[in-house]
Amino acid sequence: MKKTFAAAVSAVLLASSYAHADTLCTTGTIAKLFIDKNGVMEVTVGTLSYLNGNKDTYSLLTSAYLASKQVYIYAPNCQPGTSMGGFAVR
């Protein structure tokens, strides 16, 4: 009984973590960076742009842009113009 309950709880936790996980939306080098008057950075990779309001990451994105590094953008909703959930730089 305890093993069955533990397995069921593990399955539910695993399923819920996948339900809220960000997906890889786009990858490539940053084509354009723009900060609007509200302080939100718009990051354009190829023809797709995503918003980033986390000012702590601006220097990372700027250095990735200047060095033409590969950027991976993750978001819960991959519609262009929406907020990015996270990113990775290589």
WOZI-V113910 format. One record per pair of residues at least 6 apart in sequence whose C-alpha atoms are under 8 Angstrom apart, sorted by the first residue. I is the first residue (numbers start at 1). GAP is how many residues later the second one is. D is the distance in Angstrom with one decimal. If there is no record, write none. Layout:
BEGIN
I,GAP,D  I,GAP,D
END
This chain:
BEGIN
20,56,7.3  21,55,6.7  22,52,5.6  22,53,4.8  22,54,4.4  22,55,7.8  22,63,6.4  22,64,7.9  23,51,5.3  23,52,5.6  23,53,6.1  23,54,7.9  23,55,7.7  24,48,7.0  24,49,6.0  24,50,4.5  24,51,6.8  25,47,7.7  25,48,5.7  25,49,5.4  25,50,6.5  25,53,5.4  26,19,7.3  26,22,7.8  26,46,6.1  26,47,5.5  26,48,7.4  27,18,7.0  27,43,6.9  27,44,5.5  27,45,4.5  27,46,6.3  28,17,6.0  28,18,6.8  28,41,8.0  28,42,5.1  28,43,5.4  28,44,6.8  29,16,5.9  29,17,7.3  29,36,7.1  29,39,5.7  29,40,5.8  29,41,4.9  29,42,5.8  30,13,6.9  30,14,5.8  30,15,4.6  30,16,7.0  30,34,7.5  30,35,5.4  30,38,7.0  30,39,7.8  30,40,7.8  30,41,7.0  31,12,7.9  31,13,5.5  31,14,5.4  31,15,6.0  31,34,7.5  32,11,6.2  32,12,5.1  32,13,7.2  32,33,7.8  33,8,6.9  33,9,5.8  33,10,5.0  33,11,6.4  33,29,7.6  33,32,7.8  34,7,5.6  34,8,5.1  34,9,6.8  35,6,4.3  35,7,6.1  36,6,7.7  39,14,7.0  39,16,7.9  40,11,6.7  40,12,5.9  40,13,4.6  40,14,7.8  40,15,8.0  41,10,5.7  41,11,5.1  41,12,6.1  41,17,7.6  42,7,6.4  42,8,5.7  42,9,4.6  42,10,6.3  43,6,5.4  43,7,5.4  43,8,6.2  43,9,7.4  44,6,6.5  45,26,8.0  48,32,5.5  48,33,7.7  49,31,5.3  49,32,5.5  49,33,8.0  50,30,5.8  50,31,4.8  50,32,5.4  50,33,5.7  50,34,5.8  51,30,6.3  51,31,5.8  51,32,4.5  51,33,5.9  52,31,5.9  52,32,6.1  53,30,7.9  64,6,7.5  64,7,7.5  64,25,6.9  69,20,6.5  69,21,5.9  70,19,5.8  70,20,5.2  71,16,6.9  71,17,5.7  71,18,4.6  71,19,6.4  72,15,5.3  72,16,5.0  72,17,6.4  73,11,6.7  73,12,7.7  73,13,6.1  73,14,4.5  73,15,6.7  74,10,6.0  74,11,5.4  74,12,5.1  74,13,5.6  75,8,7.0  75,9,4.7  75,10,4.2  75,11,6.5  76,8,7.6  76,9,6.4
END
